[in-house]
Amino acid sequence: MSTGFLQQKEEDSEPLQDKEQFQSLVGALLYIAVNTRPDVAIATSILGRRVSKPTKADWNEGKRVLRYLKGTIDLELHLGGTEQFELEAFADADWAGEVGDRKSNTGYIFKLCGGLINWKCSKKTGVSLSSTEAEYSALAECLQELQLVRKLMNDLGERLQLPIKVNEDNQSCIALSVADRNTRRSKHIDTKFCSVKNLVQNGIATIQYCPTDMMEADLLTKPLGAIKLKQLREAIGIKSINVEEEC
């Protein structure tokens, strides 16, 4: 998806006459994004918000995603990668990235033994007043999912090594997760996010800094340029079908 697509206003493009064709395309892309290709998840999520009143610009971006999938048809999601049985998570947010309502896109991924097992991107229902709030919201959502993943592992008889590493690229967010109390600037953050502190204090999760250039969940928060998209795509395990033969 074009990196500047979110900065465009919907009224700047003509309405699309064939709405059903666009809805069919988004439905097909959604199936792919949920099952095997998280690299198109954010593009599909953005297009999915426009199915009721699509424009010609939305249709062109949808076809752009199709061309990308056709050009990378030899890529597939590879599971595993390391022998160490370890769960690791990445959480990220794009603060006020959409020009229409200034709501944030958030995303997280979970990797087990180096292979991607769970991912999600979504748009927040409210407007974050700071980048720290947006990142902290994404972190809280990630840790809620972490509890479900832990329960699943326990049901399967697998014990995870604690604390589980959760990567975050916002230093203020990390400091807030271990602070004894909220500061004046952060007290507006909803109290439900205090669950982050509880998990950290109980030794279930540890929040560690991850440079923005290496934040793999960035793939799920906004459209990226070709170079960074390729870098993060490979980092989460979307590689050529013949990659093992080449190695």
ROSE-4610 file (N, C-alpha, C; in Angstrom, 1 decimal, always signed):
// ROSE-4610
residu = [M/M/M/S/S/S/T/T/T/G/G/G/F/F/F/L/L/L/Q/Q/Q/Q/Q/Q/K/K/K/E/E/E/E/E/E/D/D/D/S/S/S/E/E/E/P/P/P/L/L/L/Q/Q/Q/D/D/D/K/K/K/E/E/E/Q/Q/Q/F/F/F/Q/Q/Q/S/S/S/L/L/L/V/V/V/G/G/G/A/A/A/L/L/L/L/L/L/Y/Y/Y/I/I/I/A/A/A/V/V/V/N/N/N/T/T/T/R/R/R/P/P/P/D/D/D/V/V/V/A/A/A/I/I/I/A/A/A/T/T/T/S/S/S/I/I/I/L/L/L/G/G/G/R/R/R/R/R/R/V/V/V/S/S/S/K/K/K/P/P/P/T/T/T/K/K/K/A/A/A/D/D/D/W/W/W/N/N/N/E/E/E/G/G/G/K/K/K/R/R/R/V/V/V/L/L/L/R/R/R/Y/Y/Y/L/L/L/K/K/K/G/G/G/T/T/T/I/I/I/D/D/D/L/L/L/E/E/E/L/L/L/H/H/H/L/L/L/G/G/G/G/G/G/T/T/T/E/E/E/Q/Q/Q/F/F/F/E/E/E/L/L/L/E/E/E/A/A/A/F/F/F/A/A/A/D/D/D/A/A/A/D/D/D/W/W/W/A/A/A/G/G/G/E/E/E/V/V/V/G/G/G/D/D/D/R/R/R/K/K/K/S/S/S/N/N/N/T/T/T/G/G/G/Y/Y/Y/I/I/I/F/F/F/K/K/K/L/L/L/C/C/C/G/G/G/G/G/G/L/L/L/I/I/I/N/N/N/W/W/W/K/K/K/C/C/C/S/S/S/K/K/K/K/K/K/T/T/T/G/G/G/V/V/V/S/S/S/L/L/L/S/S/S/S/S/S/T/T/T/E/E/E/A/A/A/E/E/E/Y/Y/Y/S/S/S/A/A/A/L/L/L/A/A/A/E/E/E/C/C/C/L/L/L/Q/Q/Q/E/E/E/L/L/L/Q/Q/Q/L/L/L/V/V/V/R/R/R/K/K/K/L/L/L/M/M/M/N/N/N/D/D/D/L/L/L/G/G/G/E/E/E/R/R/R/L/L/L/Q/Q/Q/L/L/L/P/P/P/I/I/I/K/K/K/V/V/V/N/N/N/E/E/E/D/D/D/N/N/N/Q/Q/Q/S/S/S/C/C/C/I/I/I/A/A/A/L/L/L/S/S/S/V/V/V/A/A/A/D/D/D/R/R/R/N/N/N/T/T/T/R/R/R/R/R/R/S/S/S/K/K/K/H/H/H/I/I/I/D/D/D/T/T/T/K/K/K/F/F/F/C/C/C/S/S/S/V/V/V/K/K/K/N/N/N/L/L/L/V/V/V/Q/Q/Q/N/N/N/G/G/G/I/I/I/A/A/A/T/T/T/I/I/I/Q/Q/Q/Y/Y/Y/C/C/C/P/P/P/T/T/T/D/D/D/M/M/M/M/M/M/E/E/E/A/A/A/D/D/D/L/L/L/L/L/L/T/T/T/K/K/K/P/P/P/L/L/L/G/G/G/A/A/A/I/I/I/K/K/K/L/L/L/K/K/K/Q/Q/Q/L/L/L/R/R/R/E/E/E/A/A/A/I/I/I/G/G/G/I/I/I/K/K/K/S/S/S/I/I/I/N/N/N/V/V/V/E/E/E/E/E/E/E/E/E/C/C/C]
num = [1/1/1/2/2/2/3/3/3/4/4/4/5/5/5/6/6/6/7/7/7/8/8/8/9/9/9/10/10/10/11/11/11/12/12/12/13/13/13/14/14/14/15/15/15/16/16/16/17/17/17/18/18/18/19/19/19/20/20/20/21/21/21/22/22/22/23/23/23/24/24/24/25/25/25/26/26/26/27/27/27/28/28/28/29/29/29/30/30/30/31/31/31/32/32/32/33/33/33/34/34/34/35/35/35/36/36/36/37/37/37/38/38/38/39/39/39/40/40/40/41/41/41/42/42/42/43/43/43/44/44/44/45/45/45/46/46/46/47/47/47/48/48/48/49/49/49/50/50/50/51/51/51/52/52/52/53/53/53/54/54/54/55/55/55/56/56/56/57/57/57/58/58/58/59/59/59/60/60/60/61/61/61/62/62/62/63/63/63/64/64/64/65/65/65/66/66/66/67/67/67/68/68/68/69/69/69/70/70/70/71/71/71/72/72/72/73/73/73/74/74/74/75/75/75/76/76/76/77/77/77/78/78/78/79/79/79/80/80/80/81/81/81/82/82/82/83/83/83/84/84/84/85/85/85/86/86/86/87/87/87/88/88/88/89/89/89/90/90/90/91/91/91/92/92/92/93/93/93/94/94/94/95/95/95/96/96/96/97/97/97/98/98/98/99/99/99/100/100/100/101/101/101/102/102/102/103/103/103/104/104/104/105/105/105/106/106/106/107/107/107/108/108/108/109/109/109/110/110/110/111/111/111/112/112/112/113/113/113/114/114/114/115/115/115/116/116/116/117/117/117/118/118/118/119/119/119/120/120/120/121/121/121/122/122/122/123/123/123/124/124/124/125/125/125/126/126/126/127/127/127/128/128/128/129/129/129/130/130/130/131/131/131/132/132/132/133/133/133/134/134/134/135/135/135/136/136/136/137/137/137/138/138/138/139/139/139/140/140/140/141/141/141/142/142/142/143/143/143/144/144/144/145/145/145/146/146/146/147/147/147/148/148/148/149/149/149/150/150/150/151/151/151/152/152/152/153/153/153/154/154/154/155/155/155/156/156/156/157/157/157/158/158/158/159/159/159/160/160/160/161/161/161/162/162/162/163/163/163/164/164/164/165/165/165/166/166/166/167/167/167/168/168/168/169/169/169/170/170/170/171/171/171/172/172/172/173/173/173/174/174/174/175/175/175/176/176/176/177/177/177/178/178/178/179/179/179/180/180/180/181/181/181/182/182/182/183/183/183/184/184/184/185/185/185/186/186/186/187/187/187/188/188/188/189/189/189/190/190/190/191/191/191/192/192/192/193/193/193/194/194/194/195/195/195/196/196/196/197/197/197/198/198/198/199/199/199/200/200/200/201/201/201/202/202/202/203/203/203/204/204/204/205/205/205/206/206/206/207/207/207/208/208/208/209/209/209/210/210/210/211/211/211/212/212/212/213/213/213/214/214/214/215/215/215/216/216/216/217/217/217/218/218/218/219/219/219/220/220/220/221/221/221/222/222/222/223/223/223/224/224/224/225/225/225/226/226/226/227/227/227/228/228/228/229/229/229/230/230/230/231/231/231/232/232/232/233/233/233/234/234/234/235/235/235/236/236/236/237/237/237/238/238/238/239/239/239/240/240/240/241/241/241/242/242/242/243/243/243/244/244/244/245/245/245/246/246/246/247/247/247]
x = [+0.8/+0.0/+0.9/+0.4/+1.2/+1.4/+2.6/+2.9/+2.2/+1.7/+0.9/-0.6/-1.0/-2.5/-3.3/-2.8/-3.6/-3.7/-2.8/-2.9/-3.9/-4.4/-5.4/-6.8/-7.5/-8.9/-9.9/-10.9/-11.8/-12.5/-12.8/-13.6/-12.8/-11.5/-10.6/-10.7/-11.4/-11.5/-13.0/-13.3/-14.6/-15.1/-16.4/-17.0/-16.9/-16.8/-16.7/-18.1/-18.4/-19.8/-20.1/-19.1/-19.3/-18.8/-19.6/-19.2/-19.0/-19.8/-19.8/-18.5/-17.9/-16.7/-15.5/-15.6/-14.6/-14.7/-15.9/-16.2/-15.7/-15.9/-15.4/-13.9/-13.2/-11.8/-11.3/-11.9/-11.4/-11.6/-12.7/-13.0/-12.0/-11.5/-10.5/-9.2/-8.8/-7.6/-7.6/-8.7/-8.8/-8.5/-9.0/-8.7/-7.2/-6.5/-5.1/-4.3/-4.7/-4.0/-4.1/-5.3/-5.5/-4.8/-4.6/-4.1/-2.6/-2.1/-0.7/+0.1/-0.5/+0.3/+0.1/+0.7/+0.6/+1.2/+2.0/+2.6/+1.5/+0.3/-0.7/-1.9/-1.6/-2.7/-3.1/-2.2/-2.5/-3.2/-2.7/-3.4/-4.8/-5.0/-6.4/-7.2/-6.7/-7.4/-7.9/-7.0/-7.4/-8.5/-8.3/-9.3/-10.6/-10.6/-11.8/-12.7/-12.0/-12.8/-13.6/-13.4/-14.0/-14.9/-15.4/-16.2/-17.6/-18.1/-19.4/-19.5/-18.4/-18.4/-17.0/-16.7/-15.3/-15.2/-14.0/-13.7/-12.8/-12.6/-11.7/-10.3/-9.9/-8.5/-8.4/-9.5/-9.5/-9.4/-10.1/-10.0/-8.6/-8.0/-6.6/-5.7/-5.8/-5.0/-5.2/-6.4/-6.8/-6.1/-6.1/-5.4/-3.9/-3.4/-2.0/-1.6/-2.4/-2.1/-2.2/-3.1/-3.1/-1.9/-1.4/-0.2/+1.0/+1.0/+2.1/+2.1/+0.9/+0.7/+1.1/+0.8/+1.2/+2.7/+3.3/+4.7/+5.5/+4.9/+5.5/+4.9/+4.4/+3.6/+4.5/+5.8/+6.7/+7.0/+6.4/+6.7/+5.7/+6.1/+5.2/+5.7/+4.8/+5.2/+5.9/+7.1/+7.9/+7.8/+7.4/+7.3/+8.6/+8.9/+10.1/+11.3/+12.5/+13.7/+14.8/+14.5/+15.5/+15.1/+16.1/+15.8/+15.3/+15.6/+15.2/+13.7/+13.0/+11.6/+11.3/+11.1/+11.0/+9.9/+9.1/+8.0/+8.5/+8.3/+8.7/+7.6/+7.4/+6.3/+6.9/+6.2/+6.5/+5.2/+5.2/+4.0/+4.4/+3.5/+3.8/+2.5/+2.6/+1.5/+1.9/+1.0/+1.3/+0.4/+1.0/+0.2/-0.5/-1.8/-2.6/-2.2/-2.0/-1.6/-2.6/-3.9/-4.9/-5.4/-5.4/-5.7/-7.2/-8.0/-9.5/-9.9/-9.5/-10.0/-8.9/-7.6/-6.4/-6.4/-7.1/-7.0/-5.8/-5.3/-4.0/-4.3/-3.3/-3.3/-2.3/-2.7/-1.9/-1.7/-0.6/-0.4/+0.6/+0.5/+1.4/+1.6/+2.7/+3.0/+3.6/+3.5/+4.1/+4.9/+6.1/+7.0/+7.3/+7.2/+7.6/+8.7/+9.8/+10.9/+11.4/+11.2/+11.6/+10.7/+9.5/+8.5/+7.3/+6.7/+5.5/+4.3/+3.5/+2.4/+1.1/+1.2/+0.0/+0.3/-0.7/-0.5/-1.9/-1.8/-3.1/-2.8/-3.6/-3.5/-4.9/-5.1/-6.4/-6.4/-7.5/-7.6/-8.3/-7.7/-8.2/-9.6/-10.4/-11.7/-11.7/-10.7/-10.6/-9.3/-9.2/-8.0/-7.0/-5.8/-4.7/-4.2/-3.9/-3.5/-2.0/-1.2/+0.2/+0.7/+1.9/+2.5/+2.7/+3.0/+3.1/+1.8/+0.7/-0.6/-0.9/-0.7/-0.9/-0.1/+1.2/+2.1/+1.7/+1.3/+0.9/-0.4/-1.3/-2.5/-2.2/-1.3/-0.9/-0.3/+0.6/+1.3/+0.3/-0.7/-1.7/-2.5/-2.9/-3.6/-2.7/-1.5/-0.5/-0.4/-0.4/-0.2/-1.5/-2.6/-3.9/-3.9/-3.4/-3.2/-2.2/-1.2/-0.1/-0.7/-1.7/-2.3/-3.0/-3.7/-4.4/-3.4/-2.3/-1.2/-0.6/-0.4/+0.1/-0.9/-2.1/-3.2/-3.2/-3.1/-3.0/-1.8/-0.7/+0.5/+0.4/-0.2/-0.5/-1.4/-2.4/-3.4/-2.7/-1.6/-0.9/+0.2/+0.4/+1.4/+2.8/+2.9/+4.1/+4.4/+5.5/+5.8/+6.7/+6.3/+7.0/+8.0/+9.2/+10.1/+9.8/+9.7/+9.3/+10.5/+10.5/+9.5/+9.6/+8.5/+8.4/+8.8/+9.7/+10.2/+9.2/+8.9/+7.9/+8.7/+8.9/+9.6/+8.8/+9.3/+8.7/+9.7/+9.3/+10.2/+10.0/+9.2/+8.9/+9.4/+10.5/+11.1/+10.2/+9.4/+8.4/+7.4/+7.0/+6.0/+6.7/+7.9/+8.6/+8.8/+9.1/+9.3/+7.9/+6.9/+5.5/+5.1/+5.6/+5.2/+5.8/+6.9/+7.5/+7.4/+6.8/+6.6/+5.7/+5.9/+5.0/+3.7/+3.7/+2.4/+2.4/+1.3/+1.2/+1.6/+2.3/+2.6/+1.5/+1.6/+0.5/+0.3/+1.3/+1.1/+0.5/+0.5/+0.0/-1.3/-1.8/-2.9/-4.2/-4.2/-5.4/-5.6/-4.5/-4.6/-5.5/-6.4/-7.4/-6.8/-7.5/-7.0/-6.8/-7.5/-7.4/-6.0/-5.3/-3.9/-2.9/-3.5/-2.6/-2.3/-3.0/-2.7/-1.3/-0.8/+0.6/+1.5/+1.4/+2.2/+2.2/+1.0/+0.8/+1.5/+1.5/+2.2/+3.7/+4.2/+5.6/+6.1/+5.3/+5.6/+5.6/+4.7/+4.6/+5.6/+6.4/+7.5/+7.0/+5.8/+5.3/+5.8/+6.0/+6.5/+7.6/+8.5/+9.5/+9.5/+9.4/+9.3/+10.7/+11.2/+12.6/+12.5/+13.5/+13.6/+14.0/+13.3/+13.6/+13.7/+14.8/+15.0/+13.9/+13.4/+12.3/+12.6/+13.9/+14.2/+14.1/+14.1/+14.0/+12.7/+11.8/+10.4/+9.6/+9.5/+8.8/+7.3/+6.7/+5.3/+5.0/+6.0/+5.8/+5.1/+5.3/+4.7/+3.1/+2.6/+1.1/+0.5/+1.3/+0.7/+0.5/+1.3/+1.1/+1.8/+1.4/+2.0/+3.5/+4.4/+5.8/+6.3/+7.5/+8.2/+8.8/+9.2/+9.5/+10.7/+11.7/+12.9/+12.6/+11.9/+11.6/+10.6/+9.7/+8.7/+9.4/+10.3/+11.1/+11.9/+12.5/+13.3/+12.4/+11.3/+10.5/+9.7/+9.4/+8.7/+9.6/+10.9/+11.8/+12.0/+12.0/+12.3/+11.2/+9.9/+8.8/+8.6/+9.5/+9.4/+8.7/+8.4/+7.8/+8.9/+9.2/+10.4/+10.0/+10.9/+10.7/+10.5/+9.7/+9.4/+10.6/+11.6/+12.8/+14.0/+13.6/+14.7/+15.5/+14.9/+15.7/+16.6/+16.2/+17.0/+18.2/+17.9/+19.0/+20.0/+19.6/+20.5/+21.3]
y = [-1.2/+0.0/+1.2/+2.3/+3.5/+4.1/+4.5/+5.0/+6.2/+7.0/+8.2/+8.0/+6.8/+6.6/+7.1/+6.9/+7.3/+8.8/+9.5/+11.0/+11.6/+10.7/+11.2/+11.3/+12.3/+12.5/+11.8/+11.1/+10.3/+11.1/+12.4/+13.2/+13.7/+13.4/+13.9/+12.9/+11.8/+10.8/+10.5/+10.1/+9.9/+8.6/+8.5/+7.3/+6.2/+4.9/+3.8/+3.3/+3.1/+2.7/+1.2/+0.3/-1.1/-1.4/-1.2/-1.4/-2.9/-3.8/-5.2/-5.8/-5.4/-5.9/-5.6/-4.4/-4.0/-4.8/-5.0/-5.8/-7.2/-7.8/-9.1/-9.2/-8.2/-8.1/-8.1/-7.2/-7.1/-8.4/-9.1/-10.3/-11.4/-11.4/-12.4/-12.0/-10.7/-10.3/-10.6/-10.5/-10.7/-12.2/-13.1/-14.5/-14.8/-14.2/-14.3/-13.7/-12.5/-11.8/-12.5/-13.1/-13.8/-15.1/-15.8/-17.1/-17.3/-16.6/-16.9/-15.7/-14.5/-13.4/-12.1/-12.1/-10.9/-9.6/-9.8/-8.6/-7.7/-8.3/-7.5/-7.2/-7.5/-7.4/-5.9/-5.0/-3.6/-3.0/-3.3/-2.8/-3.3/-4.6/-5.2/-4.5/-4.3/-3.7/-2.3/-1.5/-0.1/-0.2/-1.0/-1.1/-1.6/-2.5/-3.1/-2.0/-0.9/+0.2/+1.0/+0.8/+1.6/+0.9/-0.4/-1.2/-0.6/+0.2/+0.8/+1.9/+2.7/+3.8/+3.9/+2.9/+2.9/+4.0/+4.4/+5.3/+4.7/+5.4/+4.9/+4.7/+5.6/+5.5/+4.2/+3.8/+2.6/+1.4/+1.4/+0.4/+0.2/+1.3/+1.3/+0.7/+1.0/+0.5/-1.0/-1.4/-2.9/-3.6/-3.1/-3.7/-3.7/-2.7/-2.6/-3.8/-4.1/-5.2/-6.5/-6.6/-7.8/-8.0/-6.9/-7.0/-7.4/-6.9/-7.2/-8.8/-9.3/-10.7/-11.6/-11.1/-11.8/-11.8/-10.6/-10.5/-11.3/-11.7/-12.4/-13.7/-14.3/-15.6/-16.7/-16.6/-17.7/-17.6/-16.6/-16.5/-17.3/-17.8/-18.5/-18.3/-18.6/-18.4/-19.6/-19.4/-20.5/-20.5/-21.7/-21.8/-22.3/-21.9/-22.4/-21.6/-22.0/-21.3/-21.5/-21.7/-22.0/-23.2/-23.8/-25.0/-24.7/-23.4/-23.0/-22.8/-23.4/-23.3/-22.0/-20.9/-19.6/-18.8/-18.1/-17.3/-15.8/-15.1/-13.7/-12.9/-11.7/-10.8/-9.5/-8.8/-7.5/-6.7/-5.5/-4.7/-3.3/-2.7/-1.4/-0.6/+0.7/+1.5/+2.6/+3.1/+4.2/+5.4/+6.4/+7.4/+8.3/+8.4/+9.4/+9.3/+8.1/+8.0/+8.3/+8.2/+8.4/+9.8/+10.5/+11.9/+12.2/+11.2/+11.5/+11.7/+10.7/+10.8/+10.8/+10.7/+10.7/+9.6/+8.5/+7.3/+6.4/+5.7/+5.0/+3.5/+3.1/+1.7/+0.9/-0.2/-1.0/-2.4/-3.0/-4.3/-5.1/-6.4/-7.2/-8.5/-9.2/-10.5/-11.3/-12.7/-13.6/-14.6/-14.9/-15.9/-17.0/-18.2/-19.4/-20.1/-20.3/-21.0/-20.2/-18.9/-18.1/-18.0/-18.7/-18.8/-18.0/-17.3/-16.5/-17.5/-17.3/-18.1/-17.3/-16.0/-15.2/-13.7/-13.1/-11.7/-11.0/-9.7/-8.9/-7.5/-6.8/-5.4/-4.8/-3.7/-3.1/-1.6/-1.0/+0.4/+0.7/+1.6/+1.9/+2.6/+2.4/+3.0/+4.5/+4.9/+6.2/+6.9/+8.2/+8.9/+9.0/+8.6/+8.7/+10.1/+10.6/+12.0/+12.1/+11.0/+11.0/+9.7/+9.7/+8.5/+7.5/+7.9/+7.0/+6.3/+7.0/+6.4/+5.4/+5.7/+4.8/+3.5/+3.7/+2.5/+1.7/+2.4/+1.7/+0.9/+1.4/+0.7/-0.5/-0.4/-1.6/-2.6/-2.2/-3.1/-3.8/-3.1/-3.8/-4.8/-4.5/-5.5/-6.7/-6.5/-7.6/-8.5/-7.9/-8.7/-9.5/-8.9/-9.7/-10.9/-10.8/-11.9/-12.9/-12.4/-13.2/-14.2/-13.7/-14.6/-15.8/-15.5/-16.6/-17.6/-17.0/-17.9/-18.8/-18.2/-19.0/-20.1/-19.8/-20.8/-21.9/-21.6/-22.6/-23.5/-22.9/-23.7/-24.7/-24.2/-25.0/-26.2/-25.9/-27.0/-28.0/-27.6/-28.6/-29.2/-28.9/-29.5/-28.9/-27.7/-27.1/-25.9/-25.9/-24.9/-23.8/-22.6/-21.5/-20.9/-20.5/-19.9/-18.4/-18.1/-16.8/-16.0/-14.7/-13.9/-13.9/-13.7/-13.7/-12.3/-12.3/-11.0/-10.4/-9.1/-8.3/-7.1/-7.0/-5.9/-4.7/-3.5/-2.2/-1.2/-0.3/+0.7/+2.1/+2.2/+3.5/+3.5/+4.3/+4.3/+4.8/+5.8/+6.3/+5.2/+4.5/+3.4/+2.3/+2.0/+1.0/+1.5/+2.8/+3.4/+3.4/+3.6/+3.7/+2.3/+1.2/-0.1/-0.6/+0.0/-0.4/+0.7/+1.8/+2.9/+2.5/+3.0/+2.7/+3.4/+4.6/+5.3/+6.1/+6.5/+7.3/+8.8/+9.4/+10.8/+11.7/+13.0/+13.9/+13.8/+13.6/+13.5/+12.3/+11.2/+9.9/+9.4/+10.3/+9.8/+9.7/+10.3/+10.2/+8.8/+8.0/+6.7/+5.8/+5.1/+4.3/+3.3/+3.1/+2.2/+0.7/+0.3/-1.1/-1.4/-0.4/-0.7/-0.9/-0.8/-1.1/-2.6/-3.4/-4.8/-5.1/-4.1/-4.3/-4.3/-3.4/-3.3/-4.6/-5.2/-6.4/-7.5/-7.7/-8.8/-8.6/-7.4/-7.1/-7.4/-6.9/-7.1/-8.5/-9.3/-10.7/-11.6/-11.0/-11.8/-12.6/-12.3/-13.1/-12.5/-11.2/-10.6/-9.5/-9.3/-8.3/-7.4/-6.1/-5.2/-4.8/-5.1/-4.7/-3.7/-2.9/-1.9/-2.6/-2.2/-2.7/-1.5/-1.3/-0.1/-0.1/+1.0/+1.2/+0.4/+0.5/-0.2/-1.7/-2.2/-3.7/-4.1/-3.2/-3.5/-4.2/-5.5/-6.4/-6.1/-5.7/-5.4/-4.1/-3.3/-2.1/-2.5/-3.7/-4.2/-4.1/-4.1/-4.2/-2.9/-1.8/-0.5/+0.5/+0.4/+1.4/+0.9/+1.4/+1.0/+1.4/+0.5/+0.7/+0.8/+1.4/+1.4/+0.0/-0.2/-1.5/-2.1/-1.3/-1.8/-2.3/-1.5/-1.9/-3.0/-3.0/-4.1/-5.4/-5.4/-6.7/-7.1/-6.2/-6.5/-7.1/-6.5/-7.0/-8.3/-8.4/-9.6/-10.8/-10.6/-11.8/-12.0/-11.0/-11.1/-12.0/-11.8/-12.6/-14.0/-14.3/-15.6/-15.8/-14.7/-14.9/-14.9/-16.1/-16.3/-17.1/-17.2/-17.9/-19.4/-20.0/-21.4/-22.3/-21.8/-22.6/-22.1/-21.4/-20.8/-21.8/-23.0/-24.0/-24.7/-24.9/-25.5/-24.5/-23.2/-22.3/-22.3/-22.5/-22.5/-23.8]
z = [+0.0/+0.0/+0.0/-0.7/-0.7/+0.7/+1.0/+2.3/+2.7/+1.7/+2.0/+1.9/+1.8/+1.6/+2.8/+4.0/+5.2/+5.3/+4.6/+4.6/+3.7/+2.8/+1.8/+2.5/+2.1/+2.6/+1.6/+2.2/+1.4/+0.4/+0.7/-0.2/-1.4/-1.3/-2.5/-3.6/-3.5/-4.6/-4.9/-6.1/-6.5/-5.9/-5.6/-5.1/-6.1/-5.7/-6.6/-6.9/-8.1/-8.5/-8.1/-8.4/-8.2/-6.8/-5.7/-4.4/-4.0/-4.6/-4.3/-4.8/-5.9/-6.4/-5.4/-4.9/-3.9/-2.6/-2.1/-0.9/-1.1/-2.3/-2.6/-2.5/-3.1/-3.1/-1.6/-0.8/+0.6/+1.4/+1.1/+1.8/+1.4/+0.2/-0.3/+0.4/+0.4/+1.0/+2.5/+3.2/+4.6/+4.9/+4.1/+4.3/+4.3/+3.3/+3.2/+4.3/+4.7/+5.8/+7.1/+7.4/+8.7/+8.7/+7.6/+7.7/+7.4/+6.4/+6.0/+5.6/+5.4/+4.9/+5.8/+7.0/+7.8/+7.2/+6.2/+5.6/+4.8/+4.6/+3.9/+4.9/+6.2/+7.2/+7.4/+7.5/+7.8/+6.5/+5.3/+4.1/+4.0/+4.4/+4.3/+5.4/+6.6/+7.6/+7.3/+6.6/+6.2/+5.2/+4.2/+3.1/+3.7/+4.7/+5.2/+5.9/+6.4/+7.0/+6.0/+4.7/+3.7/+2.8/+3.2/+2.4/+2.2/+3.1/+3.0/+2.0/+1.9/+0.9/+0.3/-0.5/-1.2/-2.3/-2.5/-3.5/-4.6/-5.7/-6.7/-6.2/-5.3/-4.7/-3.9/-3.2/-2.4/-3.3/-4.5/-5.4/-6.0/-6.3/-6.9/-5.8/-4.6/-3.5/-3.4/-3.5/-3.4/-4.5/-5.7/-6.9/-6.7/-6.0/-5.7/-4.8/-3.8/-2.9/-3.7/-4.6/-5.4/-6.3/-6.8/-7.6/-6.8/-5.5/-4.6/-4.3/-4.1/-3.8/-5.0/-6.2/-7.4/-7.6/-7.3/-7.4/-6.4/-5.3/-4.2/-4.0/-5.0/-4.9/-4.5/-4.6/-4.1/-2.6/-1.9/-0.5/+0.3/+1.5/+2.4/+3.8/+4.7/+6.2/+6.7/+7.2/+7.7/+9.2/+9.8/+11.2/+11.8/+13.1/+13.7/+13.2/+13.7/+13.2/+14.2/+15.5/+16.6/+17.4/+18.0/+18.8/+20.2/+20.6/+22.0/+22.1/+23.0/+23.2/+24.0/+23.3/+23.9/+23.2/+24.0/+23.5/+23.5/+22.5/+22.4/+21.7/+22.2/+21.6/+21.2/+20.3/+19.8/+19.8/+20.3/+20.3/+19.8/+19.0/+18.4/+18.1/+17.9/+17.6/+16.7/+15.8/+15.0/+15.5/+16.1/+16.8/+15.8/+15.8/+15.0/+13.6/+13.0/+11.7/+10.6/+10.9/+9.9/+10.0/+8.9/+8.9/+9.2/+8.9/+9.0/+10.5/+11.4/+12.7/+13.8/+13.3/+14.2/+15.2/+14.9/+15.7/+15.4/+16.3/+16.1/+15.6/+14.8/+14.5/+15.4/+15.9/+16.8/+16.3/+16.7/+16.2/+17.2/+17.2/+18.0/+17.2/+17.5/+17.0/+18.1/+18.0/+18.9/+18.1/+18.6/+18.0/+19.0/+18.5/+19.4/+18.6/+19.3/+18.7/+17.4/+17.4/+16.3/+15.2/+15.3/+14.2/+14.6/+13.7/+14.0/+14.2/+15.3/+15.6/+15.8/+16.0/+16.3/+15.9/+15.3/+15.0/+14.9/+15.1/+15.0/+14.7/+13.9/+13.7/+13.8/+14.5/+14.6/+14.8/+14.7/+14.9/+16.2/+17.0/+18.3/+18.2/+19.2/+19.2/+19.6/+20.4/+20.9/+20.4/+20.6/+20.1/+21.3/+21.0/+22.0/+22.1/+23.2/+23.4/+23.3/+23.3/+23.1/+22.5/+22.0/+21.5/+22.6/+23.8/+25.0/+25.2/+25.2/+25.5/+24.4/+23.1/+22.0/+22.2/+22.5/+22.7/+23.9/+25.0/+26.2/+26.0/+25.2/+24.8/+24.0/+23.0/+22.2/+23.1/+24.1/+25.0/+25.8/+26.4/+27.2/+26.4/+25.2/+24.4/+24.1/+23.9/+23.6/+24.8/+26.0/+27.2/+27.6/+27.2/+27.3/+26.5/+25.3/+24.4/+24.9/+25.6/+26.2/+27.2/+28.0/+29.0/+28.3/+27.1/+26.4/+25.8/+25.3/+24.8/+25.8/+27.0/+28.2/+28.5/+28.6/+28.9/+27.9/+26.6/+25.6/+25.7/+26.0/+26.2/+27.4/+28.5/+29.7/+29.3/+28.5/+28.1/+27.3/+26.6/+25.7/+26.5/+27.8/+28.6/+28.4/+27.8/+27.6/+28.6/+29.2/+30.2/+29.5/+29.6/+29.1/+30.1/+29.6/+30.5/+30.8/+32.1/+32.5/+33.0/+32.9/+32.3/+30.8/+30.1/+28.7/+28.1/+27.2/+26.6/+25.7/+26.0/+25.2/+24.7/+23.4/+22.8/+22.5/+22.9/+22.8/+22.4/+21.5/+21.0/+21.6/+22.6/+23.2/+24.6/+24.9/+26.2/+27.3/+27.0/+28.0/+28.4/+27.4/+27.7/+28.6/+28.3/+29.2/+30.6/+30.7/+32.1/+32.8/+32.1/+32.7/+33.2/+32.5/+32.8/+34.2/+34.6/+35.8/+36.9/+36.6/+37.6/+38.7/+39.9/+41.0/+40.9/+40.2/+40.1/+38.8/+38.3/+37.1/+37.4/+36.5/+36.6/+36.2/+36.4/+36.0/+34.5/+33.7/+32.3/+31.8/+32.6/+32.1/+32.9/+33.8/+34.7/+33.9/+32.7/+31.9/+31.2/+31.2/+30.6/+31.4/+30.7/+31.4/+32.4/+33.5/+34.6/+34.2/+33.1/+32.7/+32.2/+31.8/+31.4/+32.6/+33.8/+34.9/+35.0/+34.2/+34.2/+33.7/+32.9/+32.4/+33.6/+34.5/+35.7/+36.5/+36.6/+37.4/+36.8/+35.5/+34.9/+35.0/+34.9/+35.0/+36.5/+37.4/+38.8/+39.3/+38.7/+39.0/+38.3/+37.5/+36.8/+35.6/+35.1/+34.0/+32.7/+32.6/+31.4/+31.8/+30.9/+31.0/+29.8/+29.9/+28.7/+28.4/+27.2/+26.9/+25.6/+25.6/+24.5/+23.2/+22.1/+20.8/+19.9/+19.2/+18.3/+17.2/+16.8/+15.9/+14.6/+14.1/+12.9/+13.0/+14.2/+14.4/+15.0/+15.1/+15.6/+14.6/+14.7/+13.7/+13.6/+14.8/+14.7/+14.0/+13.6/+12.8/+11.5/+11.1/+9.8/+9.9/+11.1/+11.3/+11.7/+11.7/+12.2/+11.1/+10.0/+8.9/+7.6/+6.5/+5.2/+5.2/+4.7/+4.8/+3.3/+3.2/+2.0/+1.6/+0.4/-0.1/+0.6/+1.0/+1.6/+3.0/+3.8/+5.2/+5.2/+4.3/+4.2/+4.0/+3.1/+2.8/+4.0/+4.7/+5.9/+7.0/+7.3/+8.4/+8.0/+6.7/+6.2/+6.4/+6.1/+6.3/+7.8/+8.6/+10.0/+10.7/+10.2/+10.8/+10.2/+9.2/+8.6/+7.3/+6.6/+5.3/+4.3/+3.8/+2.9/+1.7/+0.8/-0.5/-0.2/-1.0/-0.8/-0.9/-1.7/-1.9/-1.0/+0.0/+0.9/+1.5/+1.9/+2.6/+1.6/+0.3/-0.7/-1.0/-1.0/-1.3/-0.2/+1.1/+2.2/+2.1]
